[in-house]
């Protein structure tokens, strides 16, 4: 796996483990932007966020933070 496509690991404010997936990584299912909360559903590689340009994604519900209300767009 290319170094730039490896998951990034971090903890949230509660100390819970959160795994982020970078843009370009293989992904399937629902993700939300780590920067703005924008929601997407993908069936292949993760794009950069079309709303804010962020390159990190997390699974919905990860981290437990309220964050902005997500908007969803489907990428086939």
C-alpha positions as CSV (number, residue, x, y, z in Angstrom):
1,X,0.0,0.0,0.0
2,X,1.3,3.4,-0.9
3,X,2.3,5.4,2.2
4,X,0.0,8.3,1.4
5,X,-3.0,5.9,1.3
6,X,-2.5,4.4,4.7
7,X,-5.2,5.0,7.4
8,X,-4.3,7.8,9.9
9,X,-5.0,7.0,13.5
10,X,-5.9,9.6,16.1
11,X,-8.0,10.1,19.3
12,X,-10.9,12.4,19.8
13,X,-11.5,14.7,22.7
14,X,-12.9,11.8,24.8
15,X,-9.8,9.7,24.2
16,X,-11.6,7.3,21.9
17,X,-9.7,5.8,19.0
18,X,-10.6,7.3,15.6
19,X,-9.3,6.0,12.2
20,X,-9.2,8.3,9.3
21,X,-8.9,7.2,5.6
22,X,-7.0,9.5,3.2
23,X,-8.3,10.6,-0.2
24,X,-7.1,8.0,-2.8
25,X,-7.5,5.1,-0.5
26,X,-9.9,2.2,-1.4
27,X,-13.2,2.6,0.4
28,X,-16.7,1.2,0.2
29,X,-19.7,2.5,2.1
30,X,-20.4,5.7,3.9
31,X,-17.8,8.3,5.0
32,X,-17.9,11.8,6.4
33,X,-15.3,14.5,5.8
34,X,-13.0,15.0,8.8
35,X,-12.9,18.7,8.0
36,X,-16.5,19.8,7.4
37,X,-18.7,16.7,8.0
38,X,-19.8,16.4,4.4
39,X,-21.2,12.9,3.9
40,X,-20.5,10.6,0.9
41,X,-21.1,7.0,-0.2
42,X,-18.3,5.5,-2.3
43,X,-17.8,2.2,-4.0
44,X,-14.1,2.6,-4.8
45,X,-11.4,5.2,-4.1
46,X,-12.1,8.1,-1.7
47,X,-12.0,11.6,-3.3
48,X,-10.9,14.8,-1.8
49,X,-13.9,16.5,-0.1
50,X,-15.8,18.4,-2.8
51,X,-17.0,21.0,-0.3
52,X,-13.8,21.9,1.6
53,X,-10.9,20.1,-0.2
54,X,-10.0,18.0,2.9
55,X,-8.2,14.7,2.2
56,X,-9.2,12.8,5.3
57,X,-12.4,10.8,5.8
58,X,-13.9,8.9,8.8
59,X,-16.9,6.5,9.2
60,X,-20.1,8.2,10.4
61,X,-20.5,7.9,14.1
62,X,-16.7,7.7,14.6
63,X,-15.4,10.1,17.3
64,X,-18.8,11.0,18.6
65,X,-18.4,14.7,18.0
66,X,-21.4,16.7,17.0
67,X,-19.7,18.6,14.1
68,X,-21.5,20.2,11.2
69,X,-24.6,18.5,9.8
70,X,-23.5,16.2,6.9
71,X,-24.7,16.4,3.4
72,X,-24.7,13.3,1.3
73,X,-23.6,12.7,-2.3
74,X,-23.2,9.3,-4.0
75,X,-20.0,8.6,-6.0
76,X,-20.2,5.5,-8.1
